């Protein structure tokens, strides 16, 4: 977990202009780090840089298909952590590397901020951190001011400190595994946004409890949605019931245990055997390991709540939310109208 309030020591900051190289936009460097005067601007910058990472529990690590040492950003950050005097030189290398990967026609140019925090807290550990942030979008702000006893209105283009476009925090811990890295990209998953995380940073998810929980949740959802209906006669209500049981398991348990989950949620020996087989197929297909046991990450479960949709959609007329006892809903067929129906049983209406 990243503790935003602990990012107080903004020791160095430099700004470069990185355009789109494919559009022949320029790459401009600052000659030296910015001299921050006064606490207010430093606090505003920290809000702009760090707030988007508030309470983030998902972490990545630098990697390279051949050798971690060939990852450029990993190397530049390591040199800064080793010798802070390298900060400005390595910030230029980082800007050059980003410029090289800013080739998609829809990639916007913008200011690149490189920051060095001498002290911060991540998962209870106090370490130094490097921040790489990019602003791509500008907003228009109205200025209302008093002049000659009359109010005047003007405007300025500026950066909204509540809207960080792209960001990355690299923590000086777990160096041998590619550091602990947190990433923000508000542009989403469009093709042009891939360059930030995959091409420029080259990061992949860490094999921690957050990643394991997220992977297991998705695997269970796919098994219930796709695998079980092909092997058993199962209507949508039964699927929703299993999704509800799965959701309850991940919310209530502190640790995932494969055997315990299979017995508690699935119960039937054939379904359990099918589930274990599907787990192996899933691991091979997605190249992601799901251990037999791991600690369940509450933040990952919260983020994945949408996976456990307990909604029964009936044509375009009704949405039925199923949260509890499966026995209180029955499915039938009306021969007179040639339509299916559900019977809902309840004690109180509100």
QUIBEL-V65842 format. One record per backbone hydrogen bond with DSSP energy under -0.5 kcal/mol. CO is the residue of the C=O (numbers start at 0). NH is the residue of the N-H. Records with the same first field share a line. If there is no record, write none. Layout:
CO: NH + NH
//
This chain:
0: 2 + 122
1: 3 + 54
2: 5
3: 6
5: 7
7: 9
8: 10 + 117
11: 115
12: 33
13: 113
15: 17 + 111
16: 18 + 27
17: 109
18: 20
19: 22 + 24
20: 23
25: 18
27: 16
33: 35
34: 36
35: 37
37: 41
38: 42
39: 43
40: 44
41: 45
42: 46
43: 47
44: 48
45: 49 + 50
46: 50
49: 52
50: 53
52: 55
55: 1
56: 58
58: 205
59: 180
60: 203
66: 69
67: 70
69: 71
70: 74
71: 75
72: 76
73: 77
74: 78
75: 79
76: 80
77: 81
78: 82
82: 85
83: 86
85: 89
86: 90
87: 91
88: 92
89: 93
90: 94
91: 95
92: 96
93: 97
94: 98
95: 99
96: 100
97: 100 + 101
98: 101
100: 102
101: 20 + 21
103: 106
109: 17
110: 112 + 134
111: 15 + 113
112: 114 + 132
113: 13
114: 130
115: 10 + 11 + 117
116: 128
118: 7 + 8
119: 126
120: 2
121: 124
124: 121 + 126
126: 119
127: 171
128: 116
129: 169
130: 114
131: 167
132: 112
133: 135 + 165
134: 110
138: 157
140: 155
141: 143
142: 144 + 153
144: 151
146: 149
149: 146
151: 144
153: 142
155: 140
157: 138
158: 160
159: 162
164: 185 + 186
165: 133
166: 183
167: 131
168: 170 + 181
169: 129
170: 172 + 179
172: 179
173: 176 + 178
174: 177
177: 61
178: 180
179: 170
180: 59
181: 168
183: 166
184: 187
186: 189
189: 192 + 193
190: 193
192: 195 + 196
193: 197 + 198
194: 199
195: 200
196: 201 + 202
201: 62
203: 60
205: 207
207: 211
208: 212 + 296
209: 213
210: 214
211: 215
212: 216
213: 217
214: 218
215: 219
216: 220
217: 221
218: 222
219: 223
220: 224
221: 225 + 226
222: 226 + 227
226: 229 + 230
227: 230 + 231
231: 233
234: 238
235: 239
236: 240
237: 241
238: 242
239: 243
240: 244
241: 245
242: 246
243: 247
244: 248
245: 249
246: 250
247: 251
248: 252
253: 295
255: 293
256: 260
257: 261
258: 262
259: 263
260: 264 + 265
261: 265 + 266
265: 267
267: 271
268: 272
269: 273
270: 274
271: 275
272: 276
273: 277
274: 278
275: 279
276: 280
277: 281
278: 282
279: 283
280: 284
281: 285
282: 286 + 287
288: 290
291: 257
293: 255
295: 297
296: 300
297: 301
298: 302
299: 303
301: 304
303: 306 + 307
304: 307
306: 308
307: 309
309: 321
310: 312
311: 313 + 319
312: 314
313: 316 + 317
317: 313
318: 320
319: 311 + 321
320: 322
324: 327
325: 328
327: 344
329: 342
331: 340
332: 334
333: 337 + 338
338: 333
340: 331
341: 343
342: 329
//
